[in-house]
């Protein structure tokens, strides 16, 4: 399976750009197959070598760290870039044609069937559910990308029967010039604008998932999304349009009608079925799954059984527990206003909501209006930085709006003001960066403070 890939890499002078989880995976893969190959590693972290003693012992490795870590990379044949490295403010004219990634090399040189899933929200849940459906139907599936393993970790295990289910961020897709056999774009909203020069560039990165597909491949896309409607992209005849609000006038479609999901006019699921995935956004994610089932001829009854038994992932509309008569939910993954607005529709009896995080210039007007108009939400606890704007926008709203700099204090306030028998929800509508390592750390701390006796 790997002969063509190894042949391509054999005589290349390679830079590994970014030495996080994926960068380490690339290093191990290259070193396993090319024990004597000279490898250049570039990473901004000044203390990289302090934590990676194996690099110090490798005489065929050169490492560049600190502010000038990019110096000299244009001299190499191939730049194996990790998704988290932003080149937004870098002149890449001399290196752009050398930039590649595990994803691109895999799609170019490893002949297995691939399902790529992207979108601003819902990627992890949809990818995990798709993987579980395939496993339950005895397929040789691998969970890869953001939520799974770096691709090179599993690449030795692939066979011609394997199916790679890959969660793909815009960062992973930004420079790729290959697309998956089935591509899913769940939705697009304003996010990661700190990583891109414009919203258009962010959307363009998402559409790389489909831009290089063959005529025999499939794109499953959100027919209702405004950003996608306004993006000039030529869909193929066999692509699938997914709509929550209407029956698309396309050859292939998934749509809702009278509380049933239909795939190409075939009734596949009653949305009133009891499932663990709450909210209309999750129903929408499930609709994309049925398009894949139609393409791959999967068993619909088994698919519905898997959906009904599938539990939400951690930090994604996660029920933390009932403490002192109050139900607590953790949706730390809600990093955009649209996600928080969706949460407010999905969960009944929210009395207190905790919002706020890193300011990335996203418009908060609709969120502020939704908070004003929600009849059950009485307490809005705001965290920096976006919480300051939300607080200011709710003056004279009649709500109990409080501001604090600390999540622990926010939880203490929530315990004091939330009515018994009602819900307190963490749904920040903003990124965690600058205040927490990531959304997982924020969610874990929320759960810790909720369950403490303080």
TORKOL-4160 file (C-alpha; in steps of 0.2 Angstrom, whole numbers, padded with zeros to 4 digits, m for minus):
454
<pt num="1" X="0000" Y="0000" Z="0000"/>
<pt num="2" X="0014" Y="0012" Z="0004"/>
<pt num="3" X="0026" Y="0008" Z="m0011"/>
<pt num="4" X="0021" Y="0024" Z="m0021"/>
<pt num="5" X="0022" Y="0035" Z="m0006"/>
<pt num="6" X="0039" Y="0029" Z="0000"/>
<pt num="7" X="0046" Y="0030" Z="m0018"/>
<pt num="8" X="0040" Y="0049" Z="m0019"/>
<pt num="9" X="0048" Y="0053" Z="m0002"/>
<pt num="10" X="0064" Y="0043" Z="m0004"/>
<pt num="11" X="0075" Y="0057" Z="m0012"/>
<pt num="12" X="0066" Y="0072" Z="m0005"/>
<pt num="13" X="0074" Y="0084" Z="0007"/>
<pt num="14" X="0060" Y="0087" Z="0020"/>
<pt num="15" X="0056" Y="0100" Z="0032"/>
<pt num="16" X="0043" Y="0095" Z="0046"/>
<pt num="17" X="0035" Y="0112" Z="0050"/>
<pt num="18" X="0027" Y="0111" Z="0067"/>
<pt num="19" X="0031" Y="0098" Z="0080"/>
<pt num="20" X="0015" Y="0094" Z="0089"/>
<pt num="21" X="0006" Y="0078" Z="0088"/>
<pt num="22" X="0006" Y="0077" Z="0069"/>
<pt num="23" X="0023" Y="0083" Z="0067"/>
<pt num="24" X="0030" Y="0069" Z="0079"/>
<pt num="25" X="0020" Y="0057" Z="0069"/>
<pt num="26" X="0028" Y="0063" Z="0053"/>
<pt num="27" X="0045" Y="0061" Z="0061"/>
<pt num="28" X="0042" Y="0044" Z="0067"/>
<pt num="29" X="0035" Y="0038" Z="0050"/>
<pt num="30" X="0050" Y="0046" Z="0040"/>
<pt num="31" X="0063" Y="0039" Z="0053"/>
<pt num="32" X="0055" Y="0021" Z="0052"/>
<pt num="33" X="0056" Y="0020" Z="0034"/>
<pt num="34" X="0072" Y="0031" Z="0031"/>
<pt num="35" X="0084" Y="0028" Z="0045"/>
<pt num="36" X="0098" Y="0039" Z="0038"/>
<pt num="37" X="0087" Y="0053" Z="0030"/>
<pt num="38" X="0092" Y="0071" Z="0035"/>
<pt num="39" X="0076" Y="0079" Z="0042"/>
<pt num="40" X="0074" Y="0097" Z="0046"/>
<pt num="41" X="0062" Y="0102" Z="0060"/>
<pt num="42" X="0055" Y="0120" Z="0062"/>
<pt num="43" X="0044" Y="0125" Z="0077"/>
<pt num="44" X="0042" Y="0141" Z="0085"/>
<pt num="45" X="0042" Y="0134" Z="0103"/>
<pt num="46" X="0059" Y="0139" Z="0110"/>
<pt num="47" X="0059" Y="0124" Z="0123"/>
<pt num="48" X="0055" Y="0111" Z="0110"/>
<pt num="49" X="0071" Y="0101" Z="0113"/>
<pt num="50" X="0069" Y="0102" Z="0132"/>
<pt num="51" X="0054" Y="0090" Z="0130"/>
<pt num="52" X="0060" Y="0079" Z="0115"/>
<pt num="53" X="0077" Y="0071" Z="0120"/>
<pt num="54" X="0076" Y="0059" Z="0106"/>
<pt num="55" X="0079" Y="0073" Z="0093"/>
<pt num="56" X="0095" Y="0077" Z="0102"/>
<pt num="57" X="0101" Y="0060" Z="0100"/>
<pt num="58" X="0097" Y="0059" Z="0081"/>
<pt num="59" X="0112" Y="0065" Z="0072"/>
<pt num="60" X="0102" Y="0066" Z="0056"/>
<pt num="61" X="0090" Y="0079" Z="0063"/>
<pt num="62" X="0092" Y="0098" Z="0062"/>
<pt num="63" X="0081" Y="0109" Z="0073"/>
<pt num="64" X="0076" Y="0127" Z="0071"/>
<pt num="65" X="0066" Y="0135" Z="0085"/>
<pt num="66" X="0061" Y="0152" Z="0091"/>
<pt num="67" X="0055" Y="0168" Z="0081"/>
<pt num="68" X="0066" Y="0164" Z="0066"/>
<pt num="69" X="0061" Y="0146" Z="0064"/>
<pt num="70" X="0056" Y="0148" Z="0046"/>
<pt num="71" X="0073" Y="0154" Z="0040"/>
<pt num="72" X="0080" Y="0143" Z="0027"/>
<pt num="73" X="0065" Y="0132" Z="0024"/>
<pt num="74" X="0064" Y="0137" Z="0006"/>
<pt num="75" X="0079" Y="0127" Z="0002"/>
<pt num="76" X="0070" Y="0111" Z="0005"/>
<pt num="77" X="0061" Y="0101" Z="m0008"/>
<pt num="78" X="0045" Y="0097" Z="0003"/>
<pt num="79" X="0038" Y="0106" Z="0018"/>
<pt num="80" X="0027" Y="0094" Z="0028"/>
<pt num="81" X="0016" Y="0107" Z="0037"/>
<pt num="82" X="0006" Y="0103" Z="0052"/>
<pt num="83" X="m0012" Y="0110" Z="0052"/>
<pt num="84" X="m0010" Y="0122" Z="0067"/>
<pt num="85" X="0004" Y="0132" Z="0059"/>
<pt num="86" X="m0003" Y="0148" Z="0052"/>
<pt num="87" X="0006" Y="0157" Z="0038"/>
<pt num="88" X="m0006" Y="0171" Z="0037"/>
<pt num="89" X="0007" Y="0185" Z="0039"/>
<pt num="90" X="0021" Y="0176" Z="0030"/>
<pt num="91" X="0026" Y="0179" Z="0012"/>
<pt num="92" X="0024" Y="0161" Z="0005"/>
<pt num="93" X="0027" Y="0165" Z="m0013"/>
<pt num="94" X="0044" Y="0155" Z="m0013"/>
<pt num="95" X="0038" Y="0140" Z="m0004"/>
<pt num="96" X="0019" Y="0138" Z="m0008"/>
<pt num="97" X="0022" Y="0125" Z="m0021"/>
<pt num="98" X="0032" Y="0115" Z="m0009"/>
<pt num="99" X="0019" Y="0114" Z="0005"/>
<pt num="100" X="0011" Y="0098" Z="0008"/>
<pt num="101" X="0004" Y="0088" Z="0023"/>
<pt num="102" X="0000" Y="0070" Z="0029"/>
<pt num="103" X="m0017" Y="0072" Z="0022"/>
<pt num="104" X="m0012" Y="0077" Z="0005"/>
<pt num="105" X="0002" Y="0064" Z="0003"/>
<pt num="106" X="m0011" Y="0051" Z="0010"/>
<pt num="107" X="m0024" Y="0056" Z="m0003"/>
<pt num="108" X="m0012" Y="0057" Z="m0017"/>
<pt num="109" X="m0002" Y="0040" Z="m0014"/>
<pt num="110" X="m0012" Y="0028" Z="m0003"/>
<pt num="111" X="m0027" Y="0020" Z="m0013"/>
<pt num="112" X="m0040" Y="0018" Z="0001"/>
<pt num="113" X="m0058" Y="0025" Z="0001"/>
<pt num="114" X="m0060" Y="0041" Z="0010"/>
<pt num="115" X="m0074" Y="0051" Z="0019"/>
<pt num="116" X="m0069" Y="0068" Z="0023"/>
<pt num="117" X="m0079" Y="0079" Z="0035"/>
<pt num="118" X="m0078" Y="0097" Z="0038"/>
<pt num="119" X="m0088" Y="0112" Z="0043"/>
<pt num="120" X="m0087" Y="0126" Z="0056"/>
<pt num="121" X="m0097" Y="0116" Z="0069"/>
<pt num="122" X="m0102" Y="0097" Z="0071"/>
<pt num="123" X="m0087" Y="0089" Z="0063"/>
<pt num="124" X="m0082" Y="0079" Z="0078"/>
<pt num="125" X="m0099" Y="0072" Z="0082"/>
<pt num="126" X="m0103" Y="0068" Z="0064"/>
<pt num="127" X="m0086" Y="0060" Z="0061"/>
<pt num="128" X="m0087" Y="0049" Z="0076"/>
<pt num="129" X="m0105" Y="0044" Z="0072"/>
<pt num="130" X="m0100" Y="0040" Z="0054"/>
<pt num="131" X="m0085" Y="0029" Z="0060"/>
<pt num="132" X="m0097" Y="0020" Z="0073"/>
<pt num="133" X="m0110" Y="0016" Z="0060"/>
<pt num="134" X="m0096" Y="0009" Z="0048"/>
<pt num="135" X="m0089" Y="m0002" Z="0063"/>
<pt num="136" X="m0106" Y="m0008" Z="0068"/>
<pt num="137" X="m0108" Y="m0014" Z="0050"/>
<pt num="138" X="m0092" Y="m0023" Z="0050"/>
<pt num="139" X="m0082" Y="m0011" Z="0039"/>
<pt num="140" X="m0063" Y="m0009" Z="0040"/>
<pt num="141" X="m0064" Y="0009" Z="0046"/>
<pt num="142" X="m0051" Y="0020" Z="0053"/>
<pt num="143" X="m0055" Y="0036" Z="0063"/>
<pt num="144" X="m0042" Y="0049" Z="0057"/>
<pt num="145" X="m0039" Y="0068" Z="0058"/>
<pt num="146" X="m0044" Y="0080" Z="0071"/>
<pt num="147" X="m0053" Y="0068" Z="0082"/>
<pt num="148" X="m0044" Y="0052" Z="0078"/>
<pt num="149" X="m0026" Y="0048" Z="0075"/>
<pt num="150" X="m0014" Y="0057" Z="0064"/>
<pt num="151" X="m0015" Y="0048" Z="0047"/>
<pt num="152" X="0003" Y="0042" Z="0047"/>
<pt num="153" X="0000" Y="0033" Z="0064"/>
<pt num="154" X="m0012" Y="0021" Z="0056"/>
<pt num="155" X="m0006" Y="0021" Z="0038"/>
<pt num="156" X="0004" Y="0005" Z="0040"/>
<pt num="157" X="m0013" Y="m0004" Z="0044"/>
<pt num="158" X="m0023" Y="0001" Z="0029"/>
<pt num="159" X="m0029" Y="m0012" Z="0016"/>
<pt num="160" X="m0038" Y="m0010" Z="0000"/>
<pt num="161" X="m0054" Y="m0013" Z="0010"/>
<pt num="162" X="m0051" Y="0001" Z="0022"/>
<pt num="163" X="m0061" Y="0016" Z="0024"/>
<pt num="164" X="m0054" Y="0032" Z="0031"/>
<pt num="165" X="m0066" Y="0043" Z="0040"/>
<pt num="166" X="m0057" Y="0060" Z="0043"/>
<pt num="167" X="m0062" Y="0075" Z="0053"/>
<pt num="168" X="m0054" Y="0090" Z="0043"/>
<pt num="169" X="m0052" Y="0107" Z="0050"/>
<pt num="170" X="m0050" Y="0122" Z="0038"/>
<pt num="171" X="m0032" Y="0122" Z="0043"/>
<pt num="172" X="m0029" Y="0105" Z="0037"/>
<pt num="173" X="m0037" Y="0109" Z="0021"/>
<pt num="174" X="m0029" Y="0126" Z="0017"/>
<pt num="175" X="m0015" Y="0120" Z="0006"/>
<pt num="176" X="m0021" Y="0103" Z="m0001"/>
<pt num="177" X="m0023" Y="0099" Z="m0019"/>
<pt num="178" X="m0032" Y="0083" Z="m0017"/>
<pt num="179" X="m0050" Y="0079" Z="m0011"/>
<pt num="180" X="m0058" Y="0064" Z="m0003"/>
<pt num="181" X="m0070" Y="0052" Z="m0012"/>
<pt num="182" X="m0084" Y="0058" Z="m0001"/>
<pt num="183" X="m0083" Y="0075" Z="0005"/>
<pt num="184" X="m0095" Y="0083" Z="0018"/>
<pt num="185" X="m0097" Y="0101" Z="0022"/>
<pt num="186" X="m0109" Y="0103" Z="0036"/>
<pt num="187" X="m0110" Y="0121" Z="0038"/>
<pt num="188" X="m0099" Y="0137" Z="0037"/>
<pt num="189" X="m0100" Y="0152" Z="0049"/>
<pt num="190" X="m0088" Y="0165" Z="0054"/>
<pt num="191" X="m0073" Y="0158" Z="0064"/>
<pt num="192" X="m0054" Y="0157" Z="0064"/>
<pt num="193" X="m0053" Y="0174" Z="0056"/>
<pt num="194" X="m0037" Y="0176" Z="0066"/>
<pt num="195" X="m0030" Y="0162" Z="0055"/>
<pt num="196" X="m0035" Y="0169" Z="0038"/>
<pt num="197" X="m0033" Y="0185" Z="0028"/>
<pt num="198" X="m0052" Y="0185" Z="0025"/>
<pt num="199" X="m0068" Y="0176" Z="0027"/>
<pt num="200" X="m0067" Y="0171" Z="0009"/>
<pt num="201" X="m0050" Y="0163" Z="0012"/>
<pt num="202" X="m0058" Y="0153" Z="0026"/>
<pt num="203" X="m0072" Y="0147" Z="0015"/>
<pt num="204" X="m0060" Y="0143" Z="0001"/>
<pt num="205" X="m0050" Y="0132" Z="0012"/>
<pt num="206" X="m0066" Y="0122" Z="0017"/>
<pt num="207" X="m0070" Y="0119" Z="m0001"/>
<pt num="208" X="m0053" Y="0112" Z="m0005"/>
<pt num="209" X="m0062" Y="0096" Z="0002"/>
<pt num="210" X="m0072" Y="0096" Z="m0015"/>
<pt num="211" X="m0062" Y="0106" Z="m0027"/>
<pt num="212" X="m0051" Y="0092" Z="m0033"/>
<pt num="213" X="m0064" Y="0078" Z="m0033"/>
<pt num="214" X="m0066" Y="0067" Z="m0048"/>
<pt num="215" X="m0082" Y="0066" Z="m0057"/>
<pt num="216" X="m0085" Y="0049" Z="m0049"/>
<pt num="217" X="m0083" Y="0057" Z="m0031"/>
<pt num="218" X="m0097" Y="0064" Z="m0020"/>
<pt num="219" X="m0099" Y="0081" Z="m0011"/>
<pt num="220" X="m0113" Y="0081" Z="0002"/>
<pt num="221" X="m0116" Y="0100" Z="0006"/>
<pt num="222" X="m0128" Y="0111" Z="0016"/>
<pt num="223" X="m0141" Y="0118" Z="0004"/>
<pt num="224" X="m0147" Y="0130" Z="0017"/>
<pt num="225" X="m0131" Y="0139" Z="0023"/>
<pt num="226" X="m0130" Y="0157" Z="0018"/>
<pt num="227" X="m0111" Y="0157" Z="0016"/>
<pt num="228" X="m0111" Y="0142" Z="0005"/>
<pt num="229" X="m0126" Y="0149" Z="m0005"/>
<pt num="230" X="m0115" Y="0164" Z="m0009"/>
<pt num="231" X="m0099" Y="0155" Z="m0013"/>
<pt num="232" X="m0097" Y="0152" Z="m0031"/>
<pt num="233" X="m0094" Y="0133" Z="m0033"/>
<pt num="234" X="m0100" Y="0122" Z="m0047"/>
<pt num="235" X="m0108" Y="0106" Z="m0039"/>
<pt num="236" X="m0107" Y="0090" Z="m0048"/>
<pt num="237" X="m0123" Y="0081" Z="m0054"/>
<pt num="238" X="m0121" Y="0067" Z="m0042"/>
<pt num="239" X="m0118" Y="0078" Z="m0027"/>
<pt num="240" X="m0130" Y="0078" Z="m0012"/>
<pt num="241" X="m0139" Y="0093" Z="m0006"/>
<pt num="242" X="m0145" Y="0092" Z="0012"/>
<pt num="243" X="m0159" Y="0104" Z="0018"/>
<pt num="244" X="m0168" Y="0106" Z="0035"/>
<pt num="245" X="m0181" Y="0118" Z="0027"/>
<pt num="246" X="m0185" Y="0112" Z="0010"/>
<pt num="247" X="m0184" Y="0098" Z="m0003"/>
<pt num="248" X="m0169" Y="0104" Z="m0014"/>
<pt num="249" X="m0172" Y="0103" Z="m0033"/>
<pt num="250" X="m0157" Y="0092" Z="m0036"/>
<pt num="251" X="m0154" Y="0075" Z="m0042"/>
<pt num="252" X="m0148" Y="0069" Z="m0025"/>
<pt num="253" X="m0155" Y="0076" Z="m0009"/>
<pt num="254" X="m0158" Y="0073" Z="0010"/>
<pt num="255" X="m0173" Y="0083" Z="0017"/>
<pt num="256" X="m0185" Y="0084" Z="0031"/>
<pt num="257" X="m0204" Y="0082" Z="0029"/>
<pt num="258" X="m0217" Y="0080" Z="0042"/>
<pt num="259" X="m0204" Y="0075" Z="0055"/>
<pt num="260" X="m0196" Y="0062" Z="0044"/>
<pt num="261" X="m0179" Y="0062" Z="0036"/>
<pt num="262" X="m0180" Y="0057" Z="0018"/>
<pt num="263" X="m0165" Y="0052" Z="0007"/>
<pt num="264" X="m0169" Y="0053" Z="m0012"/>
<pt num="265" X="m0188" Y="0052" Z="m0008"/>
<pt num="266" X="m0185" Y="0037" Z="0003"/>
<pt num="267" X="m0191" Y="0039" Z="0021"/>
<pt num="268" X="m0176" Y="0034" Z="0032"/>
<pt num="269" X="m0179" Y="0040" Z="0050"/>
<pt num="270" X="m0192" Y="0048" Z="0061"/>
<pt num="271" X="m0184" Y="0063" Z="0070"/>
<pt num="272" X="m0195" Y="0060" Z="0085"/>
<pt num="273" X="m0186" Y="0044" Z="0089"/>
<pt num="274" X="m0178" Y="0044" Z="0106"/>
<pt num="275" X="m0159" Y="0048" Z="0103"/>
<pt num="276" X="m0145" Y="0055" Z="0114"/>
<pt num="277" X="m0140" Y="0068" Z="0102"/>
<pt num="278" X="m0150" Y="0084" Z="0107"/>
<pt num="279" X="m0155" Y="0098" Z="0096"/>
<pt num="280" X="m0159" Y="0102" Z="0078"/>
<pt num="281" X="m0141" Y="0104" Z="0073"/>
<pt num="282" X="m0138" Y="0086" Z="0078"/>
<pt num="283" X="m0153" Y="0081" Z="0067"/>
<pt num="284" X="m0145" Y="0091" Z="0053"/>
<pt num="285" X="m0128" Y="0082" Z="0056"/>
<pt num="286" X="m0137" Y="0065" Z="0055"/>
<pt num="287" X="m0145" Y="0069" Z="0038"/>
<pt num="288" X="m0128" Y="0070" Z="0031"/>
<pt num="289" X="m0125" Y="0053" Z="0037"/>
<pt num="290" X="m0139" Y="0046" Z="0027"/>
<pt num="291" X="m0132" Y="0053" Z="0011"/>
<pt num="292" X="m0116" Y="0043" Z="0015"/>
<pt num="293" X="m0127" Y="0027" Z="0018"/>
<pt num="294" X="m0135" Y="0029" Z="0002"/>
<pt num="295" X="m0119" Y="0031" Z="m0008"/>
<pt num="296" X="m0111" Y="0016" Z="0001"/>
<pt num="297" X="m0127" Y="0005" Z="0002"/>
<pt num="298" X="m0126" Y="0003" Z="0020"/>
<pt num="299" X="m0140" Y="m0005" Z="0030"/>
<pt num="300" X="m0153" Y="0009" Z="0035"/>
<pt num="301" X="m0160" Y="m0001" Z="0050"/>
<pt num="302" X="m0143" Y="m0004" Z="0058"/>
<pt num="303" X="m0139" Y="0014" Z="0054"/>
<pt num="304" X="m0154" Y="0020" Z="0064"/>
<pt num="305" X="m0150" Y="0008" Z="0078"/>
<pt num="306" X="m0132" Y="0016" Z="0080"/>
<pt num="307" X="m0139" Y="0033" Z="0079"/>
<pt num="308" X="m0151" Y="0030" Z="0093"/>
<pt num="309" X="m0138" Y="0022" Z="0104"/>
<pt num="310" X="m0124" Y="0035" Z="0101"/>
<pt num="311" X="m0119" Y="0046" Z="0115"/>
<pt num="312" X="m0113" Y="0064" Z="0113"/>
<pt num="313" X="m0095" Y="0067" Z="0114"/>
<pt num="314" X="m0087" Y="0075" Z="0129"/>
<pt num="315" X="m0089" Y="0094" Z="0130"/>
<pt num="316" X="m0102" Y="0093" Z="0117"/>
<pt num="317" X="m0119" Y="0096" Z="0125"/>
<pt num="318" X="m0113" Y="0085" Z="0139"/>
<pt num="319" X="m0124" Y="0082" Z="0154"/>
<pt num="320" X="m0113" Y="0085" Z="0168"/>
<pt num="321" X="m0125" Y="0080" Z="0182"/>
<pt num="322" X="m0139" Y="0086" Z="0194"/>
<pt num="323" X="m0131" Y="0095" Z="0209"/>
<pt num="324" X="m0143" Y="0103" Z="0222"/>
<pt num="325" X="m0158" Y="0102" Z="0211"/>
<pt num="326" X="m0149" Y="0110" Z="0196"/>
<pt num="327" X="m0145" Y="0102" Z="0179"/>
<pt num="328" X="m0128" Y="0107" Z="0172"/>
<pt num="329" X="m0123" Y="0105" Z="0154"/>
<pt num="330" X="m0106" Y="0108" Z="0147"/>
<pt num="331" X="m0105" Y="0113" Z="0129"/>
<pt num="332" X="m0087" Y="0121" Z="0129"/>
<pt num="333" X="m0085" Y="0116" Z="0111"/>
<pt num="334" X="m0098" Y="0131" Z="0107"/>
<pt num="335" X="m0085" Y="0143" Z="0100"/>
<pt num="336" X="m0096" Y="0153" Z="0089"/>
<pt num="337" X="m0112" Y="0163" Z="0092"/>
<pt num="338" X="m0122" Y="0152" Z="0081"/>
<pt num="339" X="m0118" Y="0136" Z="0091"/>
<pt num="340" X="m0124" Y="0145" Z="0107"/>
<pt num="341" X="m0140" Y="0151" Z="0099"/>
<pt num="342" X="m0143" Y="0133" Z="0093"/>
<pt num="343" X="m0140" Y="0126" Z="0111"/>
<pt num="344" X="m0153" Y="0138" Z="0118"/>
<pt num="345" X="m0165" Y="0130" Z="0106"/>
<pt num="346" X="m0160" Y="0112" Z="0110"/>
<pt num="347" X="m0161" Y="0112" Z="0129"/>
<pt num="348" X="m0177" Y="0117" Z="0138"/>
<pt num="349" X="m0178" Y="0127" Z="0154"/>
<pt num="350" X="m0161" Y="0135" Z="0153"/>
<pt num="351" X="m0161" Y="0148" Z="0168"/>
<pt num="352" X="m0142" Y="0152" Z="0168"/>
<pt num="353" X="m0130" Y="0153" Z="0154"/>
<pt num="354" X="m0111" Y="0156" Z="0155"/>
<pt num="355" X="m0104" Y="0165" Z="0140"/>
<pt num="356" X="m0088" Y="0174" Z="0134"/>
<pt num="357" X="m0070" Y="0170" Z="0128"/>
<pt num="358" X="m0057" Y="0176" Z="0115"/>
<pt num="359" X="m0062" Y="0190" Z="0104"/>
<pt num="360" X="m0059" Y="0186" Z="0086"/>
<pt num="361" X="m0070" Y="0199" Z="0079"/>
<pt num="362" X="m0085" Y="0189" Z="0076"/>
<pt num="363" X="m0102" Y="0198" Z="0076"/>
<pt num="364" X="m0112" Y="0196" Z="0092"/>
<pt num="365" X="m0128" Y="0205" Z="0088"/>
<pt num="366" X="m0139" Y="0190" Z="0084"/>
<pt num="367" X="m0133" Y="0181" Z="0100"/>
<pt num="368" X="m0137" Y="0196" Z="0111"/>
<pt num="369" X="m0154" Y="0197" Z="0103"/>
<pt num="370" X="m0157" Y="0179" Z="0106"/>
<pt num="371" X="m0152" Y="0181" Z="0125"/>
<pt num="372" X="m0164" Y="0196" Z="0126"/>
<pt num="373" X="m0178" Y="0186" Z="0119"/>
<pt num="374" X="m0176" Y="0169" Z="0128"/>
<pt num="375" X="m0190" Y="0169" Z="0141"/>
<pt num="376" X="m0182" Y="0156" Z="0153"/>
<pt num="377" X="m0164" Y="0163" Z="0153"/>
<pt num="378" X="m0164" Y="0175" Z="0168"/>
<pt num="379" X="m0145" Y="0174" Z="0172"/>
<pt num="380" X="m0131" Y="0178" Z="0160"/>
<pt num="381" X="m0114" Y="0176" Z="0167"/>
<pt num="382" X="m0101" Y="0184" Z="0156"/>
<pt num="383" X="m0082" Y="0180" Z="0155"/>
<pt num="384" X="m0069" Y="0190" Z="0146"/>
<pt num="385" X="m0066" Y="0196" Z="0133"/>
<pt num="386" X="m0082" Y="0194" Z="0122"/>
<pt num="387" X="m0092" Y="0194" Z="0138"/>
<pt num="388" X="m0089" Y="0212" Z="0140"/>
<pt num="389" X="m0098" Y="0216" Z="0124"/>
<pt num="390" X="m0112" Y="0204" Z="0128"/>
<pt num="391" X="m0114" Y="0212" Z="0145"/>
<pt num="392" X="m0114" Y="0230" Z="0137"/>
<pt num="393" X="m0127" Y="0224" Z="0124"/>
<pt num="394" X="m0139" Y="0218" Z="0138"/>
<pt num="395" X="m0140" Y="0234" Z="0147"/>
<pt num="396" X="m0159" Y="0237" Z="0151"/>
<pt num="397" X="m0163" Y="0220" Z="0145"/>
<pt num="398" X="m0171" Y="0215" Z="0162"/>
<pt num="399" X="m0159" Y="0201" Z="0164"/>
<pt num="400" X="m0148" Y="0197" Z="0178"/>
<pt num="401" X="m0131" Y="0200" Z="0169"/>
<pt num="402" X="m0115" Y="0198" Z="0179"/>
<pt num="403" X="m0097" Y="0199" Z="0174"/>
<pt num="404" X="m0082" Y="0190" Z="0181"/>
<pt num="405" X="m0064" Y="0186" Z="0176"/>
<pt num="406" X="m0064" Y="0168" Z="0182"/>
<pt num="407" X="m0073" Y="0153" Z="0177"/>
<pt num="408" X="m0073" Y="0146" Z="0195"/>
<pt num="409" X="m0082" Y="0162" Z="0201"/>
<pt num="410" X="m0094" Y="0161" Z="0186"/>
<pt num="411" X="m0099" Y="0143" Z="0192"/>
<pt num="412" X="m0101" Y="0150" Z="0210"/>
<pt num="413" X="m0112" Y="0163" Z="0204"/>
<pt num="414" X="m0122" Y="0151" Z="0194"/>
<pt num="415" X="m0125" Y="0140" Z="0209"/>
<pt num="416" X="m0132" Y="0155" Z="0219"/>
<pt num="417" X="m0144" Y="0162" Z="0206"/>
<pt num="418" X="m0150" Y="0147" Z="0196"/>
<pt num="419" X="m0168" Y="0141" Z="0200"/>
<pt num="420" X="m0170" Y="0123" Z="0207"/>
<pt num="421" X="m0177" Y="0111" Z="0193"/>
<pt num="422" X="m0169" Y="0122" Z="0179"/>
<pt num="423" X="m0153" Y="0121" Z="0169"/>
<pt num="424" X="m0136" Y="0130" Z="0170"/>
<pt num="425" X="m0127" Y="0129" Z="0153"/>
<pt num="426" X="m0109" Y="0133" Z="0148"/>
<pt num="427" X="m0109" Y="0138" Z="0130"/>
<pt num="428" X="m0096" Y="0152" Z="0128"/>
<pt num="429" X="m0099" Y="0157" Z="0110"/>
<pt num="430" X="m0081" Y="0161" Z="0109"/>
<pt num="431" X="m0064" Y="0152" Z="0108"/>
<pt num="432" X="m0055" Y="0147" Z="0124"/>
<pt num="433" X="m0037" Y="0152" Z="0118"/>
<pt num="434" X="m0029" Y="0165" Z="0129"/>
<pt num="435" X="m0038" Y="0160" Z="0144"/>
<pt num="436" X="m0037" Y="0141" Z="0143"/>
<pt num="437" X="m0026" Y="0129" Z="0133"/>
<pt num="438" X="m0041" Y="0123" Z="0123"/>
<pt num="439" X="m0060" Y="0120" Z="0124"/>
<pt num="440" X="m0057" Y="0103" Z="0133"/>
<pt num="441" X="m0047" Y="0111" Z="0147"/>
<pt num="442" X="m0061" Y="0124" Z="0149"/>
<pt num="443" X="m0075" Y="0111" Z="0149"/>
<pt num="444" X="m0065" Y="0100" Z="0162"/>
<pt num="445" X="m0063" Y="0114" Z="0174"/>
<pt num="446" X="m0081" Y="0119" Z="0172"/>
<pt num="447" X="m0086" Y="0101" Z="0177"/>
<pt num="448" X="m0073" Y="0101" Z="0191"/>
<pt num="449" X="m0081" Y="0117" Z="0198"/>
<pt num="450" X="m0099" Y="0111" Z="0196"/>
<pt num="451" X="m0096" Y="0095" Z="0205"/>
<pt num="452" X="m0086" Y="0103" Z="0220"/>
<pt num="453" X="m0095" Y="0108" Z="0236"/>
<pt num="454" X="m0089" Y="0126" Z="0236"/>
